[in-house]
Amino acid sequence: MVCFVFGYCAVLVLQMGMALLITNFQFLNLISLQPFLFFILLVVVLAVSLLPVKALIKTNKTNQHKLAELKKWKSDAALFVTQWQQEQKVDTTIWENDLVIGNSAAPILITVACNPYCGPCAKAHLQLDELMKNYKDGVKVQIRLLYNAENENDKLSIAVRTILQKALSCQNNKVLEEMLSDWFVWMDLEKWNAKWQVDNNIDVKARLKEHNNWITENKITATPTFFVNGKKLPGRYNLKDIGILLPQLLGKLTVTDFK
C-alpha cells in the first residue's frame, strides 16, 4: 500500500514536469506557479508522512516472523528439556499429608509456590486444573504455600493455617482438590469457611514449618513460581506452553527421567 502511494506520487510529479516541458514554460509567472508549488509541497508532505507507516509495517512483519519462530521453538520438547536441565533444582519430596492433587502415579509433577491471596496464583490454579483434566494419567500438582512465620496472626498466616487444617481432615484426593479449588476461586476466608467448616483446634505447626522452610530455602521471591519434576520452569515458558508440550513429554519421559 505504501509503495503504491509513493509510486502514484512519483507519476503525478512526472506528469507535472512533462506538462511544463510541453508548454515551454509559457505560463511561468508567480501566479501560475502557485498551484504547481502547492502540488509539489503536498506530494512531499504526503511522502514524508508515510515514511513512519512504512517503517511500522516493516517492524510488524519482522515481529510476526519472530513470534512464529518463538512459537515453533517453544513447542519443541527437546529444547525445553535442554533448558529445563539447567534450571534451579528443588526438593519436591512428597510429605505426609502434603497438598498434592491429581493422579498420584502421574509421571509429571508440577510444583507451584503460591500465596493464598495472589490473583495470578488463582489464575494459575485454574490452568493447573485444566491440565489435570486433559491429562488425568500424566500430571499431578503439588502446592507450597507462602507463610509469614514472623506474624502468625496476619491475614496470610491465618489463611494458610486454615487451609492446612482442613487438608488434614479431607477424606480423599478429590475432596482436597475441591477444597483448594474453592479457595482460589473465592479467596475469601469467611465464605470458604462457611462451606468447609474448619476445626481450628487441629495442630498444624509442623506443616506450617515445612511450608515456611521450603519457601525460604528455595529463595522464592515471587508467586506463582513453578517447578516441573523438581526443577524450575524455564523463564520463557508458561503453563500454556506446558500444555502444548505435555503430549511430547509424556511420550518420552518417565518419573526417573527427571531425577
C-alpha positions in Angstrom: 0.0 0.0 0.0 2.8 2.4 1.0 4.8 1.6 -2.2 1.7 2.2 -4.3 1.2 5.7 -2.8 4.9 6.6 -3.4 4.6 5.3 -6.9 1.4 7.3 -7.5 3.1 10.5 -6.2 6.1 9.9 -8.5 3.8 9.6 -11.5 2.0 12.8 -10.6 5.3 14.7 -10.3 6.4 13.3 -13.6 3.2 14.3 -15.3 3.6 17.8 -13.9 7.1 18.0 -15.3 6.0 16.9 -18.7 3.2 19.5 -18.7 5.8 22.2 -18.1 8.0 21.0 -20.9 5.1 20.8 -23.3 4.0 24.3 -22.6 7.7 25.5 -22.9 7.2 27.3 -19.5 5.0 29.9 -21.3 2.9 30.5 -18.2 5.7 30.6 -15.7 5.0 33.6 -13.6 4.4 33.9 -9.9 0.7 33.4 -10.0 0.7 30.4 -12.4 3.5 28.7 -10.4 1.5 28.7 -7.1 -0.7 25.7 -7.9 2.4 23.7 -9.0 4.3 24.7 -5.9 1.3 23.8 -3.7 1.1 20.4 -5.5 4.8 19.7 -5.0 4.5 20.6 -1.4 1.5 18.4 -0.9 3.3 15.5 -2.5 6.4 16.0 -0.3 4.3 16.2 2.9 2.4 13.0 1.9 5.6 11.1 1.1 7.3 12.2 4.4 4.2 11.4 6.5 4.1 7.9 5.0 7.7 7.0 5.9 6.8 6.1 9.6 4.0 4.0 8.3 6.3 2.1 6.0 8.8 1.6 8.9 5.9 0.4 11.2 4.7 -2.1 8.6 8.3 -3.5 8.2 8.6 -3.7 12.0 5.3 -5.5 12.3 6.3 -8.1 9.7 9.6 -8.7 11.5 7.8 -9.1 14.8 5.3 -11.6 13.3 8.2 -13.6 11.9 9.9 -13.6 15.3 6.7 -14.6 17.1 6.2 -17.5 14.6 9.8 -18.7 15.3 9.3 -18.4 19.1 6.1 -20.5 18.9 7.9 -23.1 16.9 10.8 -23.1 19.4 8.6 -23.3 22.4 6.7 -26.3 21.0 10.0 -28.3 20.8 10.2 -30.8 23.7 13.9 -31.4 23.2 14.7 -27.7 23.5 12.5 -27.5 26.6 14.3 -30.4 28.3 17.7 -28.9 27.4 16.8 -25.6 29.1 15.0 -27.3 32.0 18.1 -29.3 32.9 20.0 -26.0 33.6 17.4 -24.6 35.9 17.3 -24.4 39.7 16.7 -27.8 41.4 14.5 -28.1 44.4 13.4 -30.9 46.7 9.8 -31.9 45.8 9.7 -35.0 48.1 6.1 -35.5 48.9 5.4 -35.0 52.6 3.0 -36.7 54.9 -0.4 -35.0 54.3 1.1 -33.0 51.5 -1.0 -30.8 49.3 -0.8 -33.0 46.2 -3.8 -33.3 43.8 -4.3 -35.4 40.7 -3.2 -38.9 39.8 -0.6 -39.9 42.4 1.0 -42.2 39.7 1.3 -39.4 37.1 4.9 -39.1 35.8 4.8 -35.2 35.6 4.8 -33.4 38.9 4.2 -29.6 38.7 5.0 -27.9 42.0 3.6 -24.4 42.4 4.7 -21.9 45.2 1.8 -19.6 45.8 0.2 -17.0 48.0 -3.4 -17.8 49.0 -4.3 -14.2 48.2 -2.4 -13.9 45.0 -4.6 -13.2 41.9 -2.1 -14.7 39.4 -1.9 -17.8 41.6 -5.7 -18.1 41.4 -5.5 -17.9 37.6 -2.6 -20.5 37.6 -4.7 -22.9 39.7 -7.5 -22.8 37.1 -4.9 -23.6 34.4 -3.5 -26.5 36.5 -7.0 -27.8 37.0 -7.4 -27.8 33.2 -4.1 -29.6 32.7 -5.0 -32.3 35.2 -8.4 -32.7 33.4 -6.8 -33.0 30.0 -4.0 -35.3 31.2 -5.5 -37.3 34.0 -2.8 -40.0 33.9 0.1 -37.6 33.2 0.0 -34.7 35.6 -0.2 -34.2 39.3 0.1 -30.9 41.2 1.9 -30.1 44.4 1.2 -26.9 46.3 3.6 -25.0 48.5 2.1 -22.1 50.4 3.8 -18.8 51.3 3.6 -18.4 55.0 4.7 -15.5 57.3 6.3 -17.2 60.3 7.1 -13.8 61.9 3.4 -12.9 62.3 1.1 -15.8 62.9 -2.0 -13.6 63.2 -1.9 -11.7 59.9 -4.3 -12.4 57.1 -1.9 -14.5 55.1 -0.8 -16.7 58.0 -4.4 -17.3 59.1 -5.4 -18.4 55.6 -2.5 -20.8 55.2 -3.1 -22.3 58.7 -6.8 -22.8 58.0 -6.2 -24.4 54.6 -3.7 -26.8 56.1 -6.1 -27.6 59.0 -8.8 -28.5 56.5 -6.4 -30.5 54.4 -5.7 -32.8 57.3 -9.4 -33.7 57.5 -10.0 -34.2 53.8 -11.1 -37.8 53.3 -9.6 -38.2 49.8 -7.8 -36.5 47.0 -11.0 -35.4 45.2 -12.1 -33.6 48.3 -8.7 -32.0 48.8 -8.8 -30.8 45.1 -12.3 -29.3 45.5 -11.3 -27.6 48.7 -8.3 -26.0 47.2 -10.2 -25.0 44.0 -12.8 -23.3 46.1 -10.2 -21.3 47.9 -8.6 -20.0 44.7 -12.0 -19.2 43.2 -13.2 -17.2 46.2 -10.0 -16.2 48.1 -12.5 -15.2 50.9 -11.9 -16.9 54.2 -15.3 -16.3 55.6 -17.2 -17.6 52.5 -14.8 -20.5 52.1 -15.1 -21.5 55.8 -18.9 -21.3 55.7 -18.7 -24.3 53.3 -15.8 -26.2 54.7 -16.3 -25.8 58.5 -12.7 -26.0 59.6 -11.7 -27.2 63.0 -9.3 -24.6 64.3 -8.1 -26.8 67.1 -6.2 -29.1 64.7 -2.5 -28.7 65.2 -0.6 -27.9 62.0 2.5 -26.3 63.4 4.7 -28.9 61.8 3.0 -28.4 58.4 3.4 -24.7 58.7 7.1 -25.0 59.4 7.6 -27.3 56.4 6.0 -24.8 54.1 7.9 -21.9 55.5 11.2 -23.7 55.4 10.7 -24.8 51.8 9.8 -21.3 50.6 12.8 -19.8 52.5 15.3 -22.5 51.5 14.4 -22.2 47.8 14.5 -18.4 47.8 11.0 -18.0 46.5 10.6 -14.2 45.8 7.5 -14.2 43.6 4.3 -16.1 43.3 3.3 -18.1 41.5 6.7 -19.9 40.9 6.5 -23.2 39.0 8.7 -26.3 39.1 8.5 -29.3 36.8 9.6 -32.6 38.4 12.0 -30.8 40.8 13.4 -28.1 38.5 12.3 -24.5 37.9 10.2 -23.9 34.8 12.5 -22.0 32.3 11.7 -18.3 32.2 10.4 -18.2 28.6 7.8 -20.9 29.3 4.4 -20.7 31.0 1.6 -23.2 31.9 0.0 -22.7 28.5 3.3 -23.8 26.9 3.5 -26.9 29.2 0.0 -27.8 28.0 1.3 -27.8 24.4 4.5 -29.8 25.3 2.9 -32.4 27.5 1.9 -34.9 24.8 5.6 -35.0 23.7 6.9 -35.1 27.3 4.5 -37.9 28.3 5.6 -39.9 25.3 9.3 -39.6 26.1 9.7 -39.2 29.8 9.1 -41.2 33.0 9.5 -40.2 36.6 13.1 -41.2 36.6 14.0 -39.1 33.6 13.7 -36.0 35.8 15.7 -37.3 38.7 
